[in-house]
Amino acid sequence: MGKAKRRSLNNGINDKFPYMTRESALSEVISKLDKKSEVMDTITLFGFSAEEMLEAGAAYEDVMALGGILNV
């Protein structure tokens, strides 16, 4: 394996967290809702619904701004 491929694999392994549960992903999305471009991938990956996000403590206006990518 070449140096570049090994480095890429290690960067992927040593990212922010080794694994993410649905609950931890939801709490991270709620805490970073002001940076919508960073949380869009996580929202679509886990398929969060508007109801889940509102129950977790998100503001109604923030959830409605993401309305197009949330599951109904």
C-alpha positions in Angstrom: 0.0 0.0 0.0 1.3 3.4 -1.0 1.9 6.3 1.4 -0.9 8.4 0.1 -3.5 5.5 0.4 -2.3 4.7 3.9 -2.6 8.3 4.9 -6.1 8.6 3.5 -7.3 5.5 5.3 -5.8 6.7 8.6 -7.5 10.1 8.2 -10.8 8.4 7.7 -10.3 6.2 10.7 -9.1 9.0 13.0 -11.9 11.4 12.1 -14.0 13.1 14.8 -15.4 9.9 16.2 -14.9 6.2 15.6 -18.7 5.5 15.3 -21.9 7.5 15.7 -25.1 6.4 17.2 -28.4 7.9 16.1 -28.8 9.8 19.4 -25.3 11.3 19.3 -25.8 12.3 15.7 -29.0 14.0 16.5 -27.4 15.9 19.4 -24.5 17.0 17.2 -26.9 18.2 14.5 -28.9 20.2 17.0 -25.8 21.8 18.4 -24.5 22.8 14.9 -27.8 23.9 13.3 -26.4 27.4 12.7 -23.9 25.8 10.2 -26.5 24.2 7.9 -23.9 23.1 5.3 -22.1 21.0 7.9 -25.2 19.1 9.2 -27.0 18.4 5.9 -24.9 15.2 5.3 -25.6 13.8 8.8 -29.4 14.6 8.5 -29.7 12.8 5.2 -27.5 9.9 6.3 -29.6 9.1 9.4 -32.9 10.3 7.8 -34.0 12.5 10.7 -37.6 13.7 10.6 -38.8 17.2 11.6 -40.5 15.7 14.6 -37.4 14.1 15.9 -35.4 17.3 15.6 -38.1 19.4 17.4 -38.3 16.9 20.2 -34.5 17.0 20.6 -34.7 20.8 21.1 -34.2 22.4 17.7 -35.9 25.7 17.0 -39.0 25.6 14.8 -37.5 28.1 12.4 -34.3 26.1 11.9 -36.3 22.9 11.2 -38.5 24.6 8.7 -35.4 26.0 6.9 -34.2 22.4 6.5 -37.7 21.2 5.4 -36.5 20.0 1.9 -34.1 17.5 3.2 -36.0 16.2 6.2 -38.1 13.0 6.1 -41.8 13.6 6.6 
